[in-house]
Amino acid sequence: MSGGGANAPDPAEYQLRLFIAGTSPRSQRTIENLRRICREHLADRHSLVIVDIYQQPELAEAAQVVAAPTLLKLTPEPLRRIVGDLSDEARVLRGLGVYPLPRGDDGSSI
């Protein structure tokens, strides 16, 4: 019998593409926020491609990205777009369809 359930972690591989605009402080903050979220919640089950829309505008156009920063979750489906600096971790996790395990008072997983 498998140990699934509502709080079971999703083993899916997340393919993410982050569109940024140059090396501005906002772009750097967005990259740092996303890397932290991936490290804490998607460790060893994600791939991340960062696209600078100034360097590769054709990729932004092909993905219909009209604002930066924009995060695309390509897999698992459905495709999702999250716009902004990704500082609201709960919003980003909801957008990705990732629901973290409850944590104890000491910060450890229950």
FIVOPA-718223 format. One record per atom (N, C-alpha, C): z, y, x. Coordinates in steps of 0.02 Angstrom, whole numbers, padded with zeros to 5 digits, always signed. Last residue first. Example, Ala and Ser with C-alpha at 12.3 -4.5 7.8 and 13.67 -1.06 7.14 Angstrom:
BEGIN
+00354-00112+00642/+00357-00053+00684/+00394+00002+00645/+00390-00284+00660/+00390-00225+00615/+00390-00165+00660/
end
This chain:
BEGIN
+00509+00897+00351/+00555+00852+00315/+00521+00786+00305/+00484+00974+00508/+00456+00944+00448/+00506+00897+00417/+00594+01107+00562/+00562+01042+00572/+00535+01016+00505/+00666+01221+00541/+00594+01228+00554/+00558+01162+00563/+00795+01206+00502/+00785+01215+00573/+00710+01221+00591/+00785+01180+00366/+00814+01244+00387/+00802+01258+00461/+00624+01097+00351/+00696+01102+00345/+00721+01170+00370/+00472+01117+00259/+00509+01121+00321/+00584+01126+00307/+00341+01025+00179/+00401+01067+00175/+00439+01063+00241/+00175+01028+00248/+00235+00990+00228/+00294+01037+00225/+00045+01135+00183/+00091+01113+00235/+00149+01073+00207/-00108+01105+00128/-00043+01118+00100/+00009+01090+00148/-00267+01169+00129/-00216+01136+00170/-00148+01156+00141/-00377+01237+00084/-00357+01178+00048/-00306+01136+00087/-00412+01356+00138/-00436+01296+00173/-00421+01232+00134/-00344+01440+00051/-00417+01443+00055/-00448+01383+00089/-00213+01406+00084/-00239+01392+00017/-00315+01392+00017/-00212+01454+00217/-00201+01382+00204/-00226+01364+00134/-00229+01592+00193/-00279+01554+00232/-00272+01480+00218/-00112+01621+00122/-00178+01632+00091/-00232+01592+00127/-00015+01592+00219/-00015+01554+00156/-00083+01561+00121/-00046+01688+00320/-00053+01617+00332/-00057+01576+00267/-00119+01828+00335/-00080+01798+00281/-00089+01722+00284/-00210+01858+00434/-00139+01866+00449/-00093+01837+00396/-00348+01860+00431/-00314+01796+00426/-00240+01799+00444/-00421+01977+00417/-00395+01960+00484/-00353+01896+00487/-00561+01936+00307/-00503+01975+00328/-00476+01948+00394/-00611+01809+00195/-00627+01872+00228/-00563+01908+00246/-00664+01650+00183/-00602+01689+00184/-00618+01751+00225/-00752+01532+00091/-00756+01592+00132/-00690+01629+00126/-00793+01357+00084/-00749+01413+00066/-00761+01470+00115/-00869+01215+00015/-00875+01270+00062/-00830+01327+00038/-00758+01085-00045/-00812+01132-00052/-00811+01184+00003/-00790+00978+00097/-00813+01019+00041/-00757+01031-00008/-00698+00994+00252/-00723+00956+00195/-00745+01003+00139/-00830+01098+00310/-00807+01033+00286/-00732+01031+00293/-00835+01238+00322/-00895+01200+00307/-00879+01131+00279/-00762+01382+00294/-00741+01312+00299/-00802+01272+00275/-00781+01533+00377/-00813+01484+00333/-00782+01416+00347/-00710+01691+00386/-00703+01621+00405/-00738+01578+00353/-00751+01849+00444/-00758+01801+00389/-00752+01731+00418/-00702+02015+00493/-00707+01943+00504/-00713+01904+00439/-00855+02064+00420/-00821+02029+00474/-00751+02057+00480/-00974+02035+00291/-00916+02071+00316/-00885+02029+00372/-01077+01954+00254/-01089+02025+00248/-01030+02067+00273/-01159+01806+00280/-01097+01841+00296/-01112+01916+00295/-01256+01707+00259/-01245+01759+00209/-01177+01793+00217/-01294+01626+00358/-01234+01605+00321/-01216+01656+00267/-01402+01697+00408/-01414+01631+00380/-01355+01606+00338/-01334+01810+00458/-01381+01817+00403/-01393+01749+00369/-01261+01753+00561/-01226+01786+00506/-01272+01793+00446/-01366+01708+00641/-01319+01659+00613/-01280+01689+00554/-01426+01829+00677/-01464+01781+00636/-01419+01728+00606/-01338+01894+00763/-01344+01917+00693/-01382+01869+00648/-01258+01866+00886/-01298+01817+00850/-01305+01838+00776/-01191+01978+00934/-01229+01937+00981/-01277+01889+00946/-01132+02030+00822/-01172+02075+00862/-01217+02035+00910/-01057+01926+00772/-01116+01946+00734/-01159+01996+00771/-01002+01794+00861/-01001+01867+00863/-01064+01891+00828/-00922+01652+00807/-00987+01684+00810/-00977+01760+00809/-00840+01508+00853/-00832+01580+00843/-00900+01612+00856/-00799+01356+00783/-00852+01392+00817/-00842+01466+00801/-00691+01221+00787/-00697+01292+00773/-00753+01321+00816/-00637+01075+00708/-00681+01104+00759/-00692+01177+00738/-00493+00972+00684/-00536+01028+00667/-00582+01044+00726/-00386+00888+00714/-00431+00871+00659/-00472+00931+00635/-00292+00924+00809/-00333+00865+00822/-00377+00845+00763/-00200+01018+00692/-00204+00992+00760/-00245+00927+00763/-00185+01099+00583/-00245+01057+00587/-00253+01026+00656/-00067+01173+00592/-00081+01137+00530/-00141+01090+00534/-00050+01233+00719/+00009+01213+00681/-00008+01166+00622/-00181+01260+00762/-00135+01222+00805/-00077+01193+00765/-00229+01339+00656/-00260+01274+00671/-00214+01230+00712/-00144+01450+00668/-00145+01411+00606/-00174+01342+00619/-00184+01493+00797/-00114+01473+00784/-00111+01430+00721/-00318+01524+00775/-00300+01472+00824/-00229+01447+00813/-00304+01630+00682/-00336+01567+00663/-00318+01510+00711/-00239+01729+00760/-00209+01704+00697/-00238+01636+00679/-00333+01748+00863/-00266+01724+00878/-00232+01694+00816/-00441+01798+00788/-00449+01736+00827/-00380+01707+00842/-00382+01916+00739/-00406+01865+00693/-00413+01798+00728/-00360+01987+00857/-00302+01967+00815/-00322+01911+00767/-00492+02008+00896/-00448+01968+00939/-00387+01944+00899/-00537+02090+00792/-00569+02026+00804/-00523+01981+00845/-00453+02200+00810/-00450+02162+00747/-00481+02093+00756/-00492+02248+00937/-00425+02220+00928/-00419+02179+00863/-00662+02189+00966/-00613+02238+00943/-00544+02206+00938/-00777+02128+01014/-00712+02112+01045/-00658+02162+01026/-00887+02088+00875/-00871+02111+00942/-00802+02090+00965/-00840+02034+00734/-00882+02090+00754/-00858+02115+00822/-00850+01859+00687/-00813+01918+00707/-00864+01972+00728/-00837+01714+00595/-00882+01768+00612/-00841+01830+00626/-00800+01549+00621/-00770+01615+00615/-00820+01667+00639/-00807+01396+00548/-00848+01445+00584/-00820+01514+00569/-00748+01229+00550/-00737+01300+00536/-00784+01343+00577/-00720+01078+00485/-00770+01114+00525/-00767+01186+00503/-00594+00962+00484/-00613+01029+00461/-00662+01059+00510/-00580+00799+00434/-00600+00841+00490/-00624+00908+00462/-00439+00738+00339/-00509+00760+00345/-00519+00803+00407/-00313+00693+00306/-00339+00675+00372/-00410+00699+00385/-00189+00788+00236/-00259+00770+00227/-00289+00754+00296/-00022+00729+00217/-00071+00771+00252/-00142+00744+00241/+00057+00717+00058/+00029+00682+00116/-00023+00726+00150/+00109+00770-00056/+00123+00805+00006/+00095+00770+00067/+00066+00681-00156/+00048+00752-00161/+00059+00789-00096/+00011+00529-00075/+00055+00568-00118/+00035+00641-00115/+00010+00380+00025/-00016+00445+00004/+00035+00483-00037/+00028+00259+00101/+00082+00307+00091/+00058+00375+00071/-00043+00111+00030/-00046+00170+00073/+00009+00219+00054/+00000-00059+00042/+00000+00000+00000/+00000+00062+00044/
end
